[in-house]
Amino acid sequence: MKKITIQYYAILREKRGVSEECIETELDTACALYEELKQKHNFLLSIESLKVSINEEFVDWKTVIHSGDIIVFIPPVAGG
């Protein structure tokens, strides 16, 4: 089991109700992790709509996750 920290922003934070959580997972990639969280928490955004960061670096969705990683799912933002 990998212990990781997930940080949520914008619509994902609103939907989840927290800005950060620590979880244990056996999943191997950022993509698999988001898909599981999407189903569990009813997130509406697809991975095509998001960016993913691991340990403060933008990465590909197929990047392998490791214990201790900080993963951030970044939705599109608009403002003015």
N, C-alpha and C positions, 0 to 999 in steps of 0.2 A: 504494500500500500504506500502510495505517495501522499505526503502531507503538503498541500499547496494553499496559497492565499489567492482569492479571487476578488478583484475590485470591480465595482459596477459604477457606471456613470449615466447621467441623463435618464432616458426612458427605461433603461434596464434597472437602474437604481430605484426608480419609482415603482416599477413592476415587482421587483424583488423585495423592496422595503428595507434594504440595508445597503450601505455603500461598500462593505467589505465582509468577507467571511472566510474562514479556514475550513477546508474539507479534506477528507481522505478519498483517494480514487485509485482505481487500477487502470484507468484509461491511459492511452499512450500519446495522443495528439491533442493539440488545441481544438481541432475540428471536432473530434469525438467528444471532448469535454463540453464544448458549447452545445452540441446537438443534444446531449443528455440534459444539460441545464435548461435548454429551450423547452424540452418536453416537460420536465419536472416543474418549471415555474411559469409555463405558458408564455414564454417570450415570443413575440411576433416577428422579430427581425431575422432574416436569413443571414448566413455567413457572408453572402455577397454584399450585404449592406453594412458590414462591420469591418473594423480593423482589429487586429489582435496584437498585444504587446506582451512579451515575457521578459521579466527583469529589466524593464525600461528600454527595450529594443523592439521595434516593429519586426514581426516575423511572419513567415508563411503559415497557413493554417495546418500544414502537415508537420510542423515542427514538433519534435518529441518533448513532452513535459517531464520534469524531474522533481523529486521531493525538494521542498524549499523554494520552488519557483513562485513568483508573484505574477499572476496573469490578469491582464486588463482587457476587457472587451469594450471597444470604443465605437459607439453608434455615431451615425452622421449628426452633425450639429449645424444649426442655422442661427443666425442672429443678425443684429443690425444696430 
